[in-house]
Amino acid sequence: MRIGVLALQGAYIEHVTAMQQLGVEAAPVRLPNQLNGLDALIIPGGESTTILKLMQTFDLFQPLKDLVQAGFPIFGTCAGIICLAKRVSNDDIETLAVMDLVVRRNAFGRQIDSFETEVSIPALGGDPFPAIFIRAPFIETAKPEVEILARLPSGVAVAARQGKLVATCFHPELTGDLRLHSYFLKTVAAVD
């Protein structure tokens, strides 16, 4: 299995390291031809507006949309969920619009309002997951075909799956807990 990590901006090195720790080949992706031969892609946390603009600049935007429509798996974390969402409620930026979610950018406040907490993710079993929220979004609404994987105690949805798309509002790549990356790999390997 070969996983690409979008390496335009953000915490991509941490995702490459997580994949390598799971024994999977991981390659940075900056150009469209680097999508060839990949089994899946991770869109890391970072600054969503910058990532989306750079996707356009480097001609990755439409190829990624086309790949998702053909069943290509993507894991988006923090800025990655914004990139995947159908719409951002408090911004008019053009997203890939491939996941039936409406998200809110910087939903918990500014950088100073960033926080860590544990979230229950039943799909991972047992122990709570250590979630790091940095200027994080949250999921405002999701269509019925989207499975909500995690909520904060307040009820706010912070992780979701739709087919072979998995997305979190937090940064699993910064925790050292590889369960979400492993979950994504099982999604990639699942036969339709």
Buried (B, 14 or more C-beta within 10 A) or exposed (E): BEBBBBBBBBBBBBBBBBBEEBEBEBBBBBEBEBBEEBBBBBBBBBBBBEBBBBBEEBEBBEBBBEBBEEEBBBBBBBBBBBBBBBBBEEBEEEBBBBBBBBBBBBBBEEEEEBEEBEBBBEBBEEEEBBBBBBBBBBBBBBEEEBEEBBBBEEEBBBBBBBBBBBBBBBBBBBBEBBBBBBBBBEBBEEEE
